[in-house]
Amino acid sequence: MNRKYNVFLVSDSTGETLDRIFLALKAQFENFNNTLHHFSFVRTETQIKTLLEKCNKLGNPIILYTLVETSITSVLIEETKKNKIPCFGVLDYLIPKFEEVLNRKANHKPSGQHALNKEYYKKISAMQFSIEHDDGQKLETILESDIIILGISRTSKTPTTIYLANKGFKSSNIPMVPNQKIPEEVLKNKKVTIVGLVADPERLVDIRKNRLSTLSEDKHTSYVDLDKIKDELEESKKIFKTNNIPTIDVTRKSVEEIAASIIKIHEIKNS
């Protein structure tokens, strides 16, 4: 019988770091049966007590934490030892090692990665730019982008653009629609990183059908016709090849993987 675990992600901030770490960890164990519980902004002993009560109530707990306040961390470690609860601190090993290498003490400041610094405001600015330039909007200023993404409908342009913006890149995207041309000043631009996205046509049929279903629209249109989609893809590939635009097949890629590939292309272009 596959035992079910209750995994508690405990953070003194938003918990975003732990989410990513746990996803990477979980991917290494097939059939890891678990229920996830988030405890964010944990900064008091009372919150630790509530956490432990829930662990004991639900059973089979595992705790992963990113707490930097030493007094709170000590309470968590002491109480989990008493209750024999597996408990792992993601930063507990790294912070002391970095203190040794850098020859300085860590500040142990909760939410330190979310400080309102120059990098933070760069992300906010990039996010605003990318939202304004989504789906071919505001073409008159689109060349102010760091990255422009091209592709036919449902090739993950928008989510990739937003993800890149969260990384601080002013990104935009233009849909490739039959009988509508991409502006020449975009295709021929040498300063902006331009990337084309393609996908398996059969996969696009399924995605587009799901899209129409959520909109309660008729599924029997050229939008979901396999031959039409193949034509759209071939035309987009021709444009990419003619204009020496690097292309990424997104069929089996997550948004994170697509973005990582685009960032690599951008770095090579600007190296």
BELWO-V524346 format. One line per field, one symbol per residue. ss: DSSP state (H for helix, E for strand, L for the rest). phi: phi as a letter, one per 40 degrees, with the letter a starting at -180 (. if undefined). psi: psi as a letter, one per 40 degrees, with the letter a starting at -180 (. if undefined). Layout:
# BELWO-V524346
ss->???
phi->???
psi->???
This chain:
# BELWO-V524346
ss->LLLLEEEEEEELLLLHHHHHHHHHHHLLLLLLLEEEEEELLLLLHHHHHHHHHHHHHHLLEEEEEELLLHHHHHHHHHHHHHLLLEEEELLHHHHHHHHHHHLLLLLLLLLHHHLLLHHHHHHHHHHHHHHHLHHHLLHHHHHHLLEEEEELLLLLHHHHHHHHHHLLLLEEEEELLLLLLLLHHHHLLLLLEEEEEELLHHHHHHHHHHHHHHLLLLLLLHHHLHHHHHHHHHHHHHHHHHLLLEEEELLLLLHHHHHHHHHHHHHHHLL
phi->.cccbbcbcbbcbcgcccdcccccccccbcfccabcbbbbfcabccccccdcccdcccgfcbbbbbbbcccccccccccccccfbdabccccccccccccccfacccfcdgdcbccbdccccccccccccccbcfgcfccbcccccbbbbicdgbgccccdccccccgccbaabccbdgbccddcccccbcccbbbbbacccccdccccccccccfbcccbccbcdccccccccccccccccbfccbbccdbbcdccccccccccccccbc
psi->hhhhihhhhhieadedddddddddddeehifghihhhhgifheiddddddddddddddifihhhighehdddddddddddddefhhhhhdeddddddddddefiiiefhifdefigadddddddddddddddfifeifddedeeidhhhiiihfffdddddddddeeehhiiihihhhehihhddddehedihhhhhiihddddddddddddddefihegiedehdddddddddddddddddefhiihhedfiiddddddddddddddde.
